[in-house]
Structure formats: C-alpha cells, structure tokens
Amino acid sequence: MTLNSKAASKSVLVASTLFSAAITCAAPDASAQPHINVTQGQPLAGCSGRVDNLRPPLMTWPNQNPIDSTKTYVLRAARILEPGTGQIVRGGSLVVRGACIVGVNAPPPDRAETIDLGDVTLLPGLVDMHTHLLLRDEDQTWPYSILWKTTPYRIIEGVDAAIKTLNIGFTTVRDLDNEGAMFGDTALRDAIARGVFPGPRMLVAGQPLTITGGDMNLPLINPEIRDKVPQPGYMADSRDAMIAFTRKAIVDGADWLKIYGTSTRRQTDPVTMDPFEQFTKEDVRAIVEEARRYKRDVAAHVYGGSAANAMILGGVRTIEHGPLMTEENLRLLVTSDTYWVPTLSTYYKRQTTDFEKRFVEHHREVFQMALKMGAKIAFGTDVGSFPHGTQNDEFELMVQYGMTRLDALRSATTVAAEALRMGGIIGTLRAGSNADVIAVQGDPTTDIADIKKVVFVMANGRIVKNRVTNQRFPWEWDR
C-alpha cells in the first residue's frame, strides 16, 4: 500500500532498520532449488556466487563481460517499492555492490557511483513465467516455422526477443519450450549467462512432452512423410517413453519440464468447451517424480476439466493457461502447492471467432473466481504468440479483471520468485537479493499502466538501460 506523506519519514526509518546493514552474499542451499540446471551448471543468480563448471565437465567457458564485484552504485529515486510488503520508501536510495543488493538507505561505501533517477519508482526486475523467445506470431500459421525457418535464423530472432524483453523490465523469464528450434533456448540462456549479449535470466524447458495426435504433433502433414518431418514436441505414448523423455530433456539442458495436459483450442469441443485430455494422473505423477530426482519441476499446459485435476493431483508445479478450469479444479488448486500462470493476453489478443470470444470470456470468469478463492497466481504471458516487447499489457488485463494493482505487481515479482523456488533471490529489493532492478516513471501502485514506462534496467548488477541521466555504461544496449 502507498504510504502517505505523514508516514513517509517513519517508513524510511523502518526500511533502514530492515535493509541497511552491509551483507555478505552467500550461496543459498542448492538442494532447496529443484529447478537448478546441475547438468549445464548455469549460475543460480549473480549474487549467490554459484557458477559451476559448464558442459563438458571440468571445462569452464569464459565470461565475456564479467561482473565487477567491487563496483558499487547508489541508485536514488523518489520512490522505492518492496512488493512483498507493499511498502514504499520515499526519497530513498538503493545500494548495489557487484551483483548484489546491499540494502535500502544503507550507508554508501567510499567511491560509490551515485545515479539520481529522479521522479521514478524503483522496484525489482520483473519475471515472466511463460515466454517463447524463439516464437513469432506468424510461426503458428501454415506453414509452421519449423518447416521454413532454419534454427540459426530463429536464434537470431530470439536474441532480438531477449533484448526487447529485458528493455521493458523483465530480468528473468521461464521459456516454456523452444517451439521446435532445437537447443535454441539453451543457446540463448547460456550466451546471456556468459555475458555474450544482454538478456533476461532464462530458465528453459527445451522440447515439451505430448502424445501422438495431440498438441505439438503437427497437423496438415502428408502422412507418407510425416515421420520424417521434425516435430516441435516429443511424442510419448507409454509410461516408459514418458520417463525416457524426462531424462533426455534434462540431459539436453532443460531447467524445467513442460507437458501438454490438454491439446489446444483446435481440439477443444466448440459446443461443450471440453478440452482434449492427454495424460492421466498416474502419467503425470511418474513424470513429476522422475523430474524431482533430477531436482526439476514440471509445468503443465492445461485448459481445465479432468485434465486439470490430473495435473494438480499429479504434482505439477504450475498450471499454464487454465481458461476452462472449473470450481472443482480451483478447489484442488488452492489446497495444493501448484501455482496458476493464467497467460490472459495470448487469448485476449487473438479472438476473432465466436468460439474464441467465448473462450476468452471463460478465462475472465475463471480468473475472477480464482481471485475470490485465493489461488496462487504467478505472472505469465505466452509472448511469442503475440509480438515481443508488448507482454507488459498483461498487467492491465489482470487489473481490468479484478486483481489489485499491488497483487498484479507481486504476481511478477514475489509470487513468481516463489513459484520458481527463488524466493529471496529475485523479485525483491531486500539486502542479499540479486541486483535486478528497474525504474518506471510514475507509480504503478496507483496507475498500473506506469509499469510500461521503464526508463532504467539493471540486470544481475549490470546497467543495461538508462534513459534518465547522461551517464553511459560500457554494457548498455538501450537501442
């Protein structure tokens, strides 16, 4: 909640007490982070100092733009928002050293560089839980991109998407399948982590798991050659094949597993709105337990009905989309450890037929029911199905559907961080968290549209965008 001027001085004192002490950035307990890519050895977060050897084993790859652990910034702003508490500190400063946040209103160290950002609100870098950086909206029409775009070309498109995503304030994304651009997502993730080019921290899912004749099994292909055409998903029609897929996805570098619990609108009954179910609860449980052995979590594309129950009871970490979920689905959801990532924008922006409009109306009703029932809602957009760089429209849609402005911001910071099991590492400005910081003109807790007015971005301690001052930085890609 926004503090009034009478309480502002008290809030500064409270913030100083909570956040000002100098801290030592220690690596968190990796065992508590089941999604960590121990095969590839990606850094958990710059502040943690955890950078394992990269594949192949015992062979480290050089970092192109290493973070200067001694560099200290003091970021001054009219407002500093901590989403978890809703507290706004007025006229304060944020101290960053290397890749770590030292604290709010902490005493500035000697030789710190002060950046006065003026009448802006500082808040944690945003998290998009559902992106497709290697996808474009034209890729989903016939002919599908996998048939006419080369993977190298799509990776170049992915670099563009990553930079656009970072420039509008998203410093972490979970990229939920590469849409057939084989290893393109792991390539982007690794290049960003090694400092080759600026982009959001990426957690990737590689190829998704589906079934023969289900979603991601391309239609409209001559059956005489279908088996020779690359598919954007892995088809598994037995429990053994599902386990094999899980292991293969992980050894190929996936941080998360993605499964298609239902198919798409194409296979949804246009009269009853019943989705096409692809996996049983027992199937899901087998995949989840195998993924857990490798310290990974599972995300499930699912619309609703019995398939949603199977995903939740099977133990997936997140439900993606869920526009046709029922009250029974939501009751199971709120009593489970599963988070919902609604991705409202992708359907809202793509409704032309009567069926698609009814689909969107169902989505709105489910979202409003989930709010009343207390579901754990994390921010995600499914960007790639619509143009990159516009995914922050999702905030306004969430608020339009009834979510408070603060809770919408939390969904893309503290709640998303919890869903990723990175709570306290990202999505917060507390001392010891990773130095992912953005500044927006105005105050998004009073006008959610202000979240689009991003004028400053710091990712992992590096300033990659600054439209406020005349200072230039060696690694700025604000184009």
Secondary structure as the mmCIF struct_conf table of DSSP 4:
data_model
#
loop_
_struct_conf.conf_type_id
_struct_conf.id
_struct_conf.beg_label_comp_id
_struct_conf.beg_label_asym_id
_struct_conf.beg_label_seq_id
_struct_conf.end_label_comp_id
_struct_conf.end_label_asym_id
_struct_conf.end_label_seq_id
HELX_LH_PP_P HELX_LH_PP_P1 THR A 2 ASN A 4
HELX_RH_AL_P HELX_RH_AL_P1 SER A 5 PHE A 19
BEND BEND1 ALA A 21 ALA A 21
HELX_LH_PP_P HELX_LH_PP_P2 ALA A 26 PRO A 28
HELX_RH_3T_P HELX_RH_3T_P1 ALA A 30 ALA A 32
TURN_TY1_P TURN_TY1_P1 PRO A 34 HIS A 35
TURN_TY1_P TURN_TY1_P2 VAL A 38 GLY A 41
BEND BEND2 LEU A 44 LEU A 44
HELX_RH_3T_P HELX_RH_3T_P2 GLY A 46 SER A 48
TURN_TY1_P TURN_TY1_P3 GLY A 49 GLY A 49
HELX_LH_PP_P HELX_LH_PP_P3 ASP A 52 LEU A 54
TURN_TY1_P TURN_TY1_P4 ARG A 55 LEU A 58
HELX_LH_PP_P HELX_LH_PP_P4 THR A 60 ASN A 63
BEND BEND3 GLN A 64 ASN A 65
TURN_TY1_P TURN_TY1_P5 SER A 69 THR A 70
STRN STRN1 THR A 72 GLU A 82
TURN_TY1_P TURN_TY1_P6 PRO A 83 GLY A 86
STRN STRN2 GLN A 87 ARG A 97
TURN_TY1_P TURN_TY1_P7 GLY A 98 ALA A 99
STRN STRN3 CYS A 100 VAL A 104
BEND BEND4 ASN A 105 ASN A 105
HELX_LH_PP_P HELX_LH_PP_P5 ALA A 106 PRO A 109
TURN_TY1_P TURN_TY1_P8 ASP A 110 ARG A 111
HELX_LH_PP_P HELX_LH_PP_P6 ALA A 112 ALA A 112
STRN STRN4 GLU A 113 ASP A 116
BEND BEND5 ASP A 119 ASP A 119
STRN STRN5 VAL A 120 PRO A 124
HELX_LH_PP_P HELX_LH_PP_P7 GLY A 125 GLY A 125
STRN STRN6 LEU A 126 THR A 131
TURN_TY1_P TURN_TY1_P9 LEU A 133 LEU A 134
HELX_RH_3T_P HELX_RH_3T_P3 ASP A 137 GLN A 140
BEND BEND6 THR A 141 PRO A 143
HELX_LH_PP_P HELX_LH_PP_P8 TYR A 144 TYR A 144
HELX_RH_AL_P HELX_RH_AL_P2 SER A 145 TRP A 148
BEND BEND7 LYS A 149 LYS A 149
HELX_RH_AL_P HELX_RH_AL_P3 THR A 151 ASN A 167
TURN_TY1_P TURN_TY1_P10 ILE A 168 GLY A 169
STRN STRN7 PHE A 170 ASP A 175
TURN_TY1_P TURN_TY1_P11 GLU A 179 GLY A 180
TURN_TY1_P TURN_TY1_P12 MET A 182 PHE A 183
HELX_RH_AL_P HELX_RH_AL_P4 GLY A 184 ALA A 193
TURN_TY1_P TURN_TY1_P13 ARG A 194 GLY A 195
BEND BEND8 VAL A 196 PHE A 197
STRN STRN8 ARG A 201 VAL A 204
BEND BEND9 GLN A 207 GLN A 207
HELX_LH_PP_P HELX_LH_PP_P9 PRO A 208 PRO A 208
STRN STRN9 LEU A 209 THR A 210
TURN_TY1_P TURN_TY1_P14 THR A 212 GLY A 213
BEND BEND10 GLY A 214 GLY A 214
TURN_TY1_P TURN_TY1_P15 ASP A 215 MET A 216
BEND BEND11 ASN A 217 ASN A 217
BEND BEND12 PRO A 219 LEU A 220
TURN_TY1_P TURN_TY1_P16 PRO A 223 ILE A 225
HELX_RH_3T_P HELX_RH_3T_P4 ARG A 226 LYS A 228
BEND BEND13 VAL A 229 VAL A 229
BEND BEND14 PRO A 232 GLY A 233
STRN STRN10 TYR A 234 MET A 235
BEND BEND15 SER A 238 SER A 238
HELX_RH_AL_P HELX_RH_AL_P5 ARG A 239 VAL A 251
TURN_TY1_P TURN_TY1_P17 ASP A 252 GLY A 253
BEND BEND16 ASP A 255 ASP A 255
STRN STRN11 TRP A 256 TYR A 260
BEND BEND17 GLY A 261 GLY A 261
STRN STRN12 THR A 262 THR A 262
HELX_RH_3T_P HELX_RH_3T_P5 ARG A 265 GLN A 267
BEND BEND18 THR A 268 THR A 268
TURN_TY1_P TURN_TY1_P18 PRO A 270 THR A 272
STRN STRN13 GLU A 277 GLU A 277
HELX_RH_AL_P HELX_RH_AL_P6 LYS A 281 ARG A 293
TURN_TY1_P TURN_TY1_P19 TYR A 294 LYS A 295
STRN STRN14 ASP A 297 VAL A 302
BEND BEND19 GLY A 304 GLY A 304
TURN_TY1_P TURN_TY1_P20 GLY A 305 GLY A 305
HELX_RH_AL_P HELX_RH_AL_P7 SER A 306 GLY A 314
TURN_TY1_P TURN_TY1_P21 GLY A 315 GLY A 315
BEND BEND20 ARG A 317 ARG A 317
STRN STRN15 THR A 318 HIS A 321
TURN_TY1_P TURN_TY1_P22 PRO A 323 LEU A 324
HELX_RH_AL_P HELX_RH_AL_P8 GLU A 327 VAL A 334
TURN_TY1_P TURN_TY1_P23 THR A 335 THR A 335
BEND BEND21 SER A 336 ASP A 337
STRN STRN16 TYR A 339 VAL A 341
HELX_RH_AL_P HELX_RH_AL_P9 LEU A 344 TYR A 348
TURN_TY1_P TURN_TY1_P24 LYS A 349 LYS A 349
BEND BEND22 ARG A 350 ARG A 350
BEND BEND23 THR A 353 THR A 353
HELX_RH_AL_P HELX_RH_AL_P10 ASP A 354 MET A 373
TURN_TY1_P TURN_TY1_P25 GLY A 374 GLY A 374
STRN STRN17 ILE A 377 ILE A 377
STRN STRN18 VAL A 383 VAL A 383
TURN_TY1_P TURN_TY1_P26 GLY A 384 GLY A 384
BEND BEND24 SER A 385 PHE A 386
TURN_TY1_P TURN_TY1_P27 HIS A 388 GLY A 389
TURN_TY1_P TURN_TY1_P28 GLN A 391 ASN A 392
HELX_RH_AL_P HELX_RH_AL_P11 ASP A 393 GLN A 400
TURN_TY1_P TURN_TY1_P29 TYR A 401 GLY A 402
HELX_RH_AL_P HELX_RH_AL_P12 ARG A 405 SER A 411
TURN_TY1_P TURN_TY1_P30 ALA A 412 THR A 413
HELX_RH_AL_P HELX_RH_AL_P13 THR A 414 ALA A 419
TURN_TY1_P TURN_TY1_P31 LEU A 420 ARG A 421
STRN STRN19 GLY A 423 GLY A 423
TURN_TY1_P TURN_TY1_P32 GLY A 424 ILE A 425
STRN STRN20 ILE A 426 ILE A 426
BEND BEND25 GLY A 427 GLY A 427
BEND BEND26 ARG A 430 ARG A 430
TURN_TY1_P TURN_TY1_P33 ALA A 431 GLY A 432
BEND BEND27 SER A 433 SER A 433
STRN STRN21 ASN A 434 ASN A 434
STRN STRN22 VAL A 437 GLN A 441
BEND BEND28 GLY A 442 GLY A 442
TURN_TY1_P TURN_TY1_P34 PRO A 444 THR A 446
HELX_RH_3T_P HELX_RH_3T_P6 ILE A 448 LYS A 452
STRN STRN23 VAL A 454 ALA A 459
TURN_TY1_P TURN_TY1_P35 ASN A 460 GLY A 461
STRN STRN24 ARG A 462 ASN A 466
BEND BEND29 ARG A 467 ASN A 470
TURN_TY1_P TURN_TY1_P36 PRO A 474 TRP A 475
#
